[in-house]
Amino acid sequence: MSTWSLRAAMVPITRRVRAYFAPVNRLTETPAIFDPGKHGAFLLDAPPSPWIDLGWVDHFQRSCDTTTELLRTSAQAATVAQFRGSLGARVEFDFREWGKLQMALASGAEHMNVLASDPNADAQPSGGTPLAAAAVLPGSTATELVLGATAVNAFAHGDMVAVDTDYQQQSGYVGTGIAAAFVNDSADVNHDPNYVRRVTFNLGKVAEKTVTSLLLAQPLLGGAPTAGVGAQKVVAFVDREGGSFFQEWSGLFIMEEDSGGRICYFYPRLSPITALSETAAGFQREENSRSRSRPPRLLCGQPSLPCLTQTAMTLNLSFAIAVIFRQAVRQSTSS
């Protein structure tokens, strides 16, 4: 009698890998938690908080860099003990979807928003003096920004909006919800009151408008706005080579189950390492699903091309693998 129905959970069959990331609390050095007992079977389109869905990835590859050392003794150099050496691991993959988080993870350094500039402002490498921020009024939520009847007219359907506080000339990590940059001295950022919104991950896309508010397509990653928050239009993204700020995230990779168990790879702390080389230059037509390119250093507008962003990340802490058991799809009782 076949035991397939008993063994099927341990014979996982999968075709695709999906990537989820969550911010590490840089102040307390606390990574995100993934509990396979509680969240292992979550719907892939609705990850548990604080995990952010970054879509399907290709060419997912893991490498273990942890070493095992031997302690030898006697003239024959016989092994009497062994121990773990340096801890390390590496994951490489290609993003199939392209957005701010994908670009930030691929570049590994400080990632900036280009704010809509004042038409009379001088040209600057990462955007000149921006249009004044619109105050976000009380009653706003993570999906609705109340701006007032006049200020709301500065935004249109489809606009990308940065929502964060003014820079108060402080040092340390800045950015609501996710540490977007580290400031050693306010002079390093030209005392720019808009600097936090230039780097924040707290972005939303305008899906609809009312007479006084903007309705966002997705909730803000930083949650409901607090007092003193402003909103500014974002027209492009920029990442920089050689920046001194390093991204650090918790990573979760799910191998979608076609049959058998679901495989989950959890990395508490990941940091991008040297970027991979570009595999193709320029862009292809949108219908060409095989087009591959890393994001250019300046991207204007809102990306929609099916490009692959190559990413390599290195491990800062140990990782865990979980196999979530599922009921067998195929059963056999043949003798």
Order of alpha helices (4+ residues) and beta strands (2+ residues): alpha-beta-alpha-beta-beta-beta-beta-alpha-beta-beta-beta-beta-beta-beta-alpha-beta-beta-beta-beta-beta-beta-beta-beta
